[in-house]
Amino acid sequence: MEKAEKKLKLSTNSNSTLLPISSLYTFILHTICGLGLALAYWVAHNVYSVSLVNDPTQTLRLIWVIEAPIVILLFSGFRQHPNQCSYIKAVGRGLLGLPAGAIVNALGAIALGAPVGIQHFSKTANWSILMSVFTIVPTASVFGSSWIEWRRIFAHAKPNGPIDLLICLPAHGAVIGAWFGAWPMPLDWERPWQEWPICVSFGAMAGYMVGIVASFSISLFQKHLKKE
């Protein structure tokens, strides 16, 4: 009887763990995500001749259309409970998280003063989807609907391990970057890049990239300390 209980506990613990991740894969994942953003902006500028300043709607759409599949496919490989949740299911969770996260980000932006109206709808929608790619989608792909994990990542900001760092720091970086990016908007400079959501988008992407670098650096530093 005791042996059966031990086996049950071991199987439960093995299902509750995340798939391991090495420093090399951390670097590769971060690099691919960063290159995805760079590629999307290059396509927008060189293929479609648009930018965030002259056409924020189309540019943001191109960026999230390219970046979203990259994020979903990569993070789904490190889903929680891999023995219970298939890779396809994790991808499906990421896809469901995309519009759900967009709604949350849009409501948050509007609550903080983002313009409301038909003329701003497409801009806000595409910006919110991109923010969902940065914040909600990775968590949905890895942890699904586990409220405990969501609260730990976002409410308490307590990453536990390299995968948590992959999710937590870039997500918080994107939010903080967007917040700082919004500061120039009310200033009376009459610059075209001050319009919604241009500077906020630049801030979000810059913050996301800073979070990526910080995530990899901290993960590498922690592994170095463990070796010592």
C-alpha beads as a LAMMPS data file, in Angstrom:
LAMMPS data file: protein, C-alpha beads

228 atoms
227 bonds

1 atom types
1 bond types

-500.0 500.0 xlo xhi
-500.0 500.0 ylo yhi
-500.0 500.0 zlo zhi

Masses

1 110.0

Atoms # bond

1 1 1 0.000 0.000 0.000
2 1 1 2.802 2.405 0.905
3 1 1 4.644 1.601 -2.316
4 1 1 1.522 2.358 -4.337
5 1 1 1.124 5.708 -2.563
6 1 1 4.781 6.552 -3.241
7 1 1 4.372 5.748 -6.928
8 1 1 1.269 7.906 -7.079
9 1 1 3.114 10.822 -5.477
10 1 1 6.050 10.428 -7.848
11 1 1 3.805 10.373 -10.885
12 1 1 1.926 13.426 -9.621
13 1 1 5.169 15.298 -9.023
14 1 1 6.503 14.392 -12.470
15 1 1 3.319 15.665 -14.111
16 1 1 3.427 18.911 -12.168
17 1 1 6.923 19.787 -13.302
18 1 1 7.840 21.831 -16.335
19 1 1 10.026 20.496 -19.089
20 1 1 13.676 21.419 -18.397
21 1 1 15.314 24.258 -20.239
22 1 1 19.018 24.827 -20.825
23 1 1 20.917 28.097 -21.060
24 1 1 21.479 27.447 -24.752
25 1 1 17.776 27.054 -25.440
26 1 1 17.048 30.127 -23.337
27 1 1 19.433 32.101 -25.520
28 1 1 17.971 30.627 -28.709
29 1 1 14.391 31.320 -27.624
30 1 1 15.183 34.908 -26.702
31 1 1 17.116 35.421 -29.915
32 1 1 14.308 34.063 -32.090
33 1 1 11.718 36.236 -30.333
34 1 1 13.910 39.301 -30.767
35 1 1 14.668 38.490 -34.391
36 1 1 10.946 37.984 -34.979
37 1 1 10.301 41.575 -33.960
38 1 1 13.174 42.814 -36.099
39 1 1 11.974 40.784 -39.088
40 1 1 8.417 42.066 -38.706
41 1 1 9.539 45.676 -38.614
42 1 1 11.850 45.073 -41.589
43 1 1 8.979 43.569 -43.601
44 1 1 6.736 46.495 -42.711
45 1 1 9.354 49.058 -43.725
46 1 1 10.906 47.406 -46.788
47 1 1 8.061 45.343 -48.233
48 1 1 4.974 47.379 -47.357
49 1 1 6.698 50.774 -46.966
50 1 1 4.945 51.519 -43.685
51 1 1 6.138 52.352 -40.186
52 1 1 4.643 53.002 -36.787
53 1 1 4.692 56.728 -37.467
54 1 1 2.984 56.852 -40.887
55 1 1 0.726 53.780 -40.533
56 1 1 0.612 52.352 -37.001
57 1 1 -2.371 50.090 -37.674
58 1 1 -0.821 48.094 -40.506
59 1 1 2.610 48.064 -38.905
60 1 1 1.310 46.717 -35.601
61 1 1 -0.751 44.131 -37.468
62 1 1 2.297 42.911 -39.365
63 1 1 4.351 42.728 -36.180
64 1 1 1.889 40.650 -34.167
65 1 1 1.017 38.411 -37.128
66 1 1 4.707 37.448 -37.402
67 1 1 5.554 37.442 -33.688
68 1 1 2.494 35.594 -32.330
69 1 1 3.150 32.209 -34.040
70 1 1 6.806 32.358 -32.971
71 1 1 5.910 32.946 -29.321
72 1 1 3.136 30.343 -29.244
73 1 1 5.149 27.596 -30.931
74 1 1 8.243 28.170 -28.800
75 1 1 6.601 28.518 -25.378
76 1 1 4.208 25.618 -25.960
77 1 1 7.228 23.354 -25.932
78 1 1 7.650 24.096 -22.195
79 1 1 4.078 23.567 -21.049
80 1 1 3.223 22.587 -17.511
81 1 1 2.154 18.955 -16.936
82 1 1 3.662 17.710 -20.232
83 1 1 2.380 14.187 -19.573
84 1 1 -1.184 15.475 -19.343
85 1 1 -1.099 18.362 -21.787
86 1 1 -0.049 17.722 -25.384
87 1 1 1.894 20.200 -27.483
88 1 1 -1.172 20.810 -29.667
89 1 1 -3.274 21.610 -26.609
90 1 1 -0.650 24.070 -25.398
91 1 1 -0.688 25.748 -28.813
92 1 1 -4.465 25.948 -28.579
93 1 1 -4.202 27.585 -25.164
94 1 1 -1.831 30.171 -26.609
95 1 1 -4.242 30.882 -29.464
96 1 1 -7.115 31.334 -27.009
97 1 1 -4.963 33.572 -24.855
98 1 1 -4.291 35.920 -27.777
99 1 1 -7.779 37.524 -28.022
100 1 1 -8.411 37.174 -24.282
101 1 1 -5.204 39.034 -23.493
102 1 1 -6.001 41.645 -26.132
103 1 1 -9.297 42.444 -24.388
104 1 1 -7.551 42.766 -21.019
105 1 1 -4.849 45.046 -22.435
106 1 1 -7.378 47.167 -24.334
107 1 1 -9.524 47.684 -21.238
108 1 1 -6.434 48.540 -19.207
109 1 1 -5.256 51.053 -21.802
110 1 1 -8.676 52.696 -22.013
111 1 1 -8.897 52.872 -18.231
112 1 1 -5.541 54.673 -18.208
113 1 1 -6.624 57.215 -20.801
114 1 1 -6.273 55.675 -24.256
115 1 1 -8.561 57.412 -26.774
116 1 1 -11.933 55.812 -27.467
117 1 1 -13.766 55.996 -30.783
118 1 1 -14.252 54.343 -34.135
119 1 1 -11.251 56.157 -35.594
120 1 1 -9.011 54.682 -32.897
121 1 1 -10.513 51.188 -32.788
122 1 1 -8.146 49.475 -35.249
123 1 1 -5.086 51.077 -33.664
124 1 1 -6.107 50.052 -30.161
125 1 1 -7.076 46.538 -31.281
126 1 1 -3.762 45.818 -33.010
127 1 1 -1.742 47.348 -30.178
128 1 1 -3.669 45.264 -27.644
129 1 1 -3.056 42.061 -29.604
130 1 1 0.672 42.807 -29.734
131 1 1 0.677 43.441 -25.980
132 1 1 -1.124 40.137 -25.527
133 1 1 1.696 38.418 -27.425
134 1 1 4.194 39.978 -25.012
135 1 1 2.282 39.308 -21.789
136 1 1 -0.600 36.807 -21.830
137 1 1 0.189 34.373 -24.641
138 1 1 3.420 32.884 -23.193
139 1 1 1.752 32.315 -19.824
140 1 1 -1.308 30.753 -21.420
141 1 1 0.836 28.396 -23.507
142 1 1 2.911 27.246 -20.541
143 1 1 0.514 27.312 -17.584
144 1 1 -2.938 27.231 -19.153
145 1 1 -5.620 28.328 -16.688
146 1 1 -3.652 27.626 -13.500
147 1 1 -4.653 30.594 -11.330
148 1 1 -1.864 29.931 -8.846
149 1 1 0.785 30.288 -11.547
150 1 1 -0.834 33.376 -13.077
151 1 1 -1.017 35.059 -9.698
152 1 1 2.608 34.174 -8.931
153 1 1 3.850 35.486 -12.284
154 1 1 1.819 38.690 -12.525
155 1 1 0.410 39.638 -9.125
156 1 1 3.421 38.700 -7.003
157 1 1 6.072 38.824 -9.747
158 1 1 7.962 35.915 -8.203
159 1 1 9.580 33.919 -11.015
160 1 1 10.697 30.473 -9.931
161 1 1 13.185 29.060 -12.395
162 1 1 14.321 29.890 -15.948
163 1 1 10.937 29.339 -17.614
164 1 1 9.254 31.730 -15.200
165 1 1 11.968 34.266 -15.980
166 1 1 11.288 33.788 -19.698
167 1 1 7.677 34.797 -19.106
168 1 1 7.747 37.237 -16.204
169 1 1 10.506 39.714 -17.044
170 1 1 9.667 40.347 -20.743
171 1 1 5.973 40.697 -19.858
172 1 1 6.623 43.208 -17.098
173 1 1 9.170 44.942 -19.304
174 1 1 6.579 45.413 -22.050
175 1 1 4.014 46.844 -19.616
176 1 1 6.502 49.178 -17.943
177 1 1 7.902 50.227 -21.319
178 1 1 4.417 51.023 -22.613
179 1 1 3.720 53.062 -19.494
180 1 1 6.901 55.100 -19.904
181 1 1 6.192 55.402 -23.624
182 1 1 2.874 57.070 -22.842
183 1 1 4.506 59.961 -20.993
184 1 1 5.235 62.136 -24.067
185 1 1 1.667 61.800 -25.401
186 1 1 0.047 64.676 -23.429
187 1 1 2.998 67.047 -23.956
188 1 1 2.403 69.908 -26.356
189 1 1 5.235 69.125 -28.748
190 1 1 3.039 68.533 -31.808
191 1 1 5.165 65.639 -32.986
192 1 1 3.575 62.912 -35.179
193 1 1 5.026 60.112 -33.044
194 1 1 3.138 61.416 -29.996
195 1 1 -0.158 60.132 -31.347
196 1 1 -1.756 56.992 -29.952
197 1 1 -0.371 54.305 -29.953
198 1 1 2.965 55.118 -31.613
199 1 1 5.206 56.036 -28.684
200 1 1 3.424 53.492 -26.473
201 1 1 4.251 50.763 -29.006
202 1 1 7.892 51.810 -29.201
203 1 1 8.044 51.790 -25.406
204 1 1 6.422 48.368 -25.159
205 1 1 8.806 46.783 -27.662
206 1 1 11.835 48.426 -26.036
207 1 1 10.709 47.239 -22.601
208 1 1 10.085 43.753 -23.959
209 1 1 13.616 43.572 -25.369
210 1 1 15.093 44.841 -22.084
211 1 1 13.094 42.142 -20.281
212 1 1 14.463 39.505 -22.650
213 1 1 18.054 40.545 -21.969
214 1 1 17.420 40.711 -18.205
215 1 1 15.727 37.309 -18.234
216 1 1 18.620 35.584 -19.963
217 1 1 21.236 37.374 -17.847
218 1 1 19.568 36.482 -14.536
219 1 1 18.976 32.879 -15.623
220 1 1 22.619 32.525 -16.613
221 1 1 23.781 34.124 -13.366
222 1 1 21.611 31.782 -11.257
223 1 1 22.977 28.711 -13.018
224 1 1 26.503 29.990 -12.488
225 1 1 25.841 30.358 -8.754
226 1 1 24.429 26.827 -8.548
227 1 1 27.575 25.406 -10.145
228 1 1 29.708 27.162 -7.556

Bonds

1 1 1 2
2 1 2 3
3 1 3 4
4 1 4 5
5 1 5 6
6 1 6 7
7 1 7 8
8 1 8 9
9 1 9 10
10 1 10 11
11 1 11 12
12 1 12 13
13 1 13 14
14 1 14 15
15 1 15 16
16 1 16 17
17 1 17 18
18 1 18 19
19 1 19 20
20 1 20 21
21 1 21 22
22 1 22 23
23 1 23 24
24 1 24 25
25 1 25 26
26 1 26 27
27 1 27 28
28 1 28 29
29 1 29 30
30 1 30 31
31 1 31 32
32 1 32 33
33 1 33 34
34 1 34 35
35 1 35 36
36 1 36 37
37 1 37 38
38 1 38 39
39 1 39 40
40 1 40 41
41 1 41 42
42 1 42 43
43 1 43 44
44 1 44 45
45 1 45 46
46 1 46 47
47 1 47 48
48 1 48 49
49 1 49 50
50 1 50 51
51 1 51 52
52 1 52 53
53 1 53 54
54 1 54 55
55 1 55 56
56 1 56 57
57 1 57 58
58 1 58 59
59 1 59 60
60 1 60 61
61 1 61 62
62 1 62 63
63 1 63 64
64 1 64 65
65 1 65 66
66 1 66 67
67 1 67 68
68 1 68 69
69 1 69 70
70 1 70 71
71 1 71 72
72 1 72 73
73 1 73 74
74 1 74 75
75 1 75 76
76 1 76 77
77 1 77 78
78 1 78 79
79 1 79 80
80 1 80 81
81 1 81 82
82 1 82 83
83 1 83 84
84 1 84 85
85 1 85 86
86 1 86 87
87 1 87 88
88 1 88 89
89 1 89 90
90 1 90 91
91 1 91 92
92 1 92 93
93 1 93 94
94 1 94 95
95 1 95 96
96 1 96 97
97 1 97 98
98 1 98 99
99 1 99 100
100 1 100 101
101 1 101 102
102 1 102 103
103 1 103 104
104 1 104 105
105 1 105 106
106 1 106 107
107 1 107 108
108 1 108 109
109 1 109 110
110 1 110 111
111 1 111 112
112 1 112 113
113 1 113 114
114 1 114 115
115 1 115 116
116 1 116 117
117 1 117 118
118 1 118 119
119 1 119 120
120 1 120 121
121 1 121 122
122 1 122 123
123 1 123 124
124 1 124 125
125 1 125 126
126 1 126 127
127 1 127 128
128 1 128 129
129 1 129 130
130 1 130 131
131 1 131 132
132 1 132 133
133 1 133 134
134 1 134 135
135 1 135 136
136 1 136 137
137 1 137 138
138 1 138 139
139 1 139 140
140 1 140 141
141 1 141 142
142 1 142 143
143 1 143 144
144 1 144 145
145 1 145 146
146 1 146 147
147 1 147 148
148 1 148 149
149 1 149 150
150 1 150 151
151 1 151 152
152 1 152 153
153 1 153 154
154 1 154 155
155 1 155 156
156 1 156 157
157 1 157 158
158 1 158 159
159 1 159 160
160 1 160 161
161 1 161 162
162 1 162 163
163 1 163 164
164 1 164 165
165 1 165 166
166 1 166 167
167 1 167 168
168 1 168 169
169 1 169 170
170 1 170 171
171 1 171 172
172 1 172 173
173 1 173 174
174 1 174 175
175 1 175 176
176 1 176 177
177 1 177 178
178 1 178 179
179 1 179 180
180 1 180 181
181 1 181 182
182 1 182 183
183 1 183 184
184 1 184 185
185 1 185 186
186 1 186 187
187 1 187 188
188 1 188 189
189 1 189 190
190 1 190 191
191 1 191 192
192 1 192 193
193 1 193 194
194 1 194 195
195 1 195 196
196 1 196 197
197 1 197 198
198 1 198 199
199 1 199 200
200 1 200 201
201 1 201 202
202 1 202 203
203 1 203 204
204 1 204 205
205 1 205 206
206 1 206 207
207 1 207 208
208 1 208 209
209 1 209 210
210 1 210 211
211 1 211 212
212 1 212 213
213 1 213 214
214 1 214 215
215 1 215 216
216 1 216 217
217 1 217 218
218 1 218 219
219 1 219 220
220 1 220 221
221 1 221 222
222 1 222 223
223 1 223 224
224 1 224 225
225 1 225 226
226 1 226 227
227 1 227 228
